[in-house]
């Protein structure tokens, strides 16, 4: 258990060092936490849960509760824990009563967790690493769970996730690594990774993805590692990875990819590792890797690619190429590795169909250091195939059916000259043929069981001179083990090859040659169907059937075998001595022929003149032809006439067909032009109609806006006028009724004074001398008579007269602050009427307060009551009308 604890501790410190290097940990918070931990370490040691093991590493509290069969988080767990290991328990829900403010790493893999308390998870402000792998989480159970967390690394592998939804990883701006491997994810929402702006690693290994859309990688510009291994992807669409500008590692192995688009990897300018192994790719286009400027490692193993010619032209920085178990790859041609100037390692092992390597296959890979062609079907290597591998260090050739003969002997010499090159597993590199060397170690068989000598030319035709038109024979006899092959090169640069092990007719550059045995002295027995004048005999000599003037010059004979080569030059000269006799005889024959022809002509002319002079006709001339001749002549003429008619008809028919085709073409073009014009006209009409409708809508909009503005301005003006009118009416009404009340009260007061005088009350005398009305005596004290105090509260109130024709619409009345108070004139009148000052009241009240309800003689006149009730009714009507105002 302690070993396990120390393992987790070392893992934690490694994680911390990595995160501190990338700025994940805050040095200040670590220092403060370490200081507190040092101060409180004895107390922490005593409070460790009994079922767990606690230790500190670099002043960080590590609690190991793995495989304890816990159903929940252990009790007495302190909030100061830094790393908590709960692997292999029976926890079903991730929640706790205590918030671990110092918790940095939490591992709860291999539990039974099906839900997570997001409020508790959000309280873990310092949590950066969370491992919830190998649990029972579903997609809906983790939606919005990780929102607003500070996680840097999240492991959700081997759960029950079937999809990546929009709300699963929203607002996780600090996440660097996300592991979703070993789930059952079939779909990924277009906005599933939208908020993962700083994600560096995304692992989707072993899911059920069938297709990839480029929208899912939106905002993942910082992603460096993408693992899509072991899914069900069948097609790589174009520009599918174009958003991943900083991607360096891409694994697409073990899918069902059969087709790769020409622009599938467009935008991956920083990609260094690409794995396409274990797919069903049969063909790759030439420019498919054009955008991969920085790619260093490419794995195309276990595919069905039959040819790799020209597909690496643009991958100049590629260093490692893997083609293991390529069952359809048969050979390497001079174009297969074109462009791989920086290639260091090539692995084609396990390709059972691979059987040939061209001599110039490695002419473009001069920096190659490791070559593995083991477990293939190679039987031989051509001499010089490794001549361009100046830096080769390791060769692996075991597991091939090698044919151990002198044609492979050069490999032993080459390995002896290149001491820096090591042949791996030489004891496992065996011979397959011939039978006497089967199961022999290759190097031992070449070194001890081979008798091979250099190629040499021991005899050749030294001087040659042939007449034009006569046959010629050029001899070149070679020696060596194995018997060298012979190459003849003529003065016109034609080449003829002779192989000692082949006995068949070949055609090289249009020249036929055979390894048959024609007589070197008499070549007339050669078949007439052979048009070439040059023949290779069975022993390798070159024969010329008829020497011509252009055949003179130097003929080169080259002898070569796997060990060396030799060459000689043979000059062929022409013999011109016989031409002198030929010229003299030709002149004499020509002169005799011309003289005889002239003599015959003169004799025939003389005979004709004599016969004409005597009127004698030649008996051989007959002007009338025989009937058969005339019949034949007519038949020929009729045939000629018929032929002319048929030709004329054929010509007319041809011209008619041509004209019809032209007319049809013109009609079709005219129809297309009319259709295009009509379509263009319709589109133009639609555009004009749309523009007209937009203009109408805009004009209507401006008109409606202007109407609304005018209507609003008119309503405001009307409300203002109505407000001023109602305020003036209220003022007049208040002044008028105040005046009536005062006059009425004066009359009643006089009547009361008379009653008091008749009663001779002493207390009334002083009052009677002072004024006619006791209302204006503030010190008056009537003990026996109850005199009411009338307090008139006058306010500005929203009123509306139903009989007022100045306002057509009902509206709100909104008085200002000045109008809400009683005017000065009205206040003066009130001061003359009552002895108490008038005070402001609420805006919707007009009240007359009577202090003593027992005084029944003094009351408000009926007219005043009517006016007050009328105002109250107007107020209620205004309240009801306010609800109908728009």
Secondary structure, 3 states (H helix, E strand, C coil): CHHHHHHHHHHHHHHHHHHHHCCCCCHHHHHHHHHHHHHCHHHHHHCCCCCCEEEECCCCEEEECCCCCCCCCCCCCCCCCCEEECCCCCCCEECCCCCCCCCCEEECCCCCCCEECHHHHHCCCCCCEEECCCCCCCCHHHCCCCCCCCCCEEECCCCCCCEECCCCCCCCCCCCEEECCCCCCCEECCCCCCCCCCCCEEECCCCCCCCCCHHHHCCCCCCCEEECCCCCCCEECCCCCCCCCCCCEEECCCCCCCEECCCCCCCCCCCCEEECCCCCCCCCCCCCCCCCCCCCEEECCCCCCCCCCCCCCCCCCCCEEECCCCCCCCEECCCCCCCCCCCCEEECCCCCCCCEECCCCCCCCCCCCEEECCCCCCCCCCCCCCCCCCCCCEEECCCCCEECCHHHHHHHHHHHHCCCCEEECHHHCEEEECHHHCCCEHHHHHHHCCCCEEEEEEEECCEEEEECCCCEEECEEEEEECCCEEEEECCCCCEEEECCCCCCCEEECCEEECCCCCCCCCHHHCCCCCCCCEEECCCCCEEECCCCHHHCEEEEEEEECCCCEEEEEEEEEEECCCHHHHHHHHHHHHHHHHHHHHHHHHHHHHHHHHHHHCCCCCCCCCCCCCHHHHHHHHHHHHHHHHHHHHHHHHHHHHHHHHHHHHHHHHHHHHHHHHHHHHHHHHHHHHHHHHHHHHHHHHHHHHHHHHHHHHHHHHHHHHHHHHHHHHHHHHHHHHHHHHHHHHHHHHHHHHHHHHHHHHHCCHHHHHHHHHCCCHHHCCCCCCCCCCCCCEEEECCCCCCCCCCCCCCCCCCCCCCCCCCCCCCHHHHHHHHHHCCCCCCCCCCCCCEEEECCCCCCCCCCCHHHHHHHHHHHHHHHHHHHHHCCCC
